[in-house]
Structures are given as structure tokens and as C-alpha cells.
Amino acid sequence: MTQAAENGIDLAATVVALSAEAAELQTRIDALREELVALDVQMEAITAALRQPRSR
């Protein structure tokens, strides 16, 4: 195999690997966004509860 062909294969393998990693990172980003939304809902509920007058 020529050096140019080997470089092309290396480049293609690198692109495939980086694409797979990007897909995994995007999945993690999506999961983190969902967790942030859930956390925001919890924070809003806590804030609302703290604003309620306490009964004695």
C-alpha cells in the first residue's frame, strides 16, 4: 500500500472515531439537559414551598 493510501485510511479511521465520540458526547449533553430541567422543576417546587407561610 502506498503512503498516500495509508494516510487516507488513517484519516478515514480518525473521522469515524471522532464521529462516534461526537455522537456519544451529544447523547451525554442531551441527558445532562434533561437532568437540568428536572433540577429546575425541583428548585421551583422548593422555592414555592419556602414562600408558603408556615403554620404554627
C-alpha positions in Angstrom: 0.0 0.0 0.0 1.3 3.5 -0.8 1.9 6.1 1.8 -1.0 8.2 0.4 -3.4 5.2 0.7 -2.3 4.5 4.2 -2.8 8.2 5.1 -6.3 8.1 3.6 -7.2 5.0 5.6 -5.8 6.6 8.8 -7.8 9.8 8.0 -11.0 7.8 7.4 -10.5 5.8 10.7 -9.9 9.1 12.5 -13.1 10.6 11.1 -15.1 7.5 12.1 -13.7 7.5 15.6 -14.3 11.2 16.1 -17.8 10.9 14.7 -18.6 8.1 17.2 -17.2 10.2 20.0 -19.2 13.2 19.0 -22.4 11.1 19.0 -21.6 9.8 22.5 -20.9 13.4 23.7 -24.2 14.6 22.1 -26.1 11.8 23.9 -24.4 12.9 27.2 -25.3 16.5 26.6 -28.9 15.6 26.0 -29.0 13.6 29.2 -27.5 16.5 31.2 -30.0 18.9 29.7 -32.8 16.6 30.9 -31.3 16.4 34.3 -31.0 20.2 34.4 -34.7 20.5 33.5 -35.6 18.1 36.3 -33.4 20.0 38.8 -35.1 23.3 37.8 -38.5 21.8 38.4 -37.3 20.7 41.9 -35.8 24.1 42.6 -39.1 25.8 41.7 -41.1 23.5 43.9 -38.7 24.1 46.8 -38.8 27.9 46.2 -42.6 27.8 46.2 -42.7 25.7 49.4 -40.4 28.2 51.1 -42.6 31.1 50.2 -45.6 29.5 51.8 -46.4 30.9 55.2 -45.7 28.4 57.9 -48.5 27.2 60.1 -47.8 27.0 63.9 
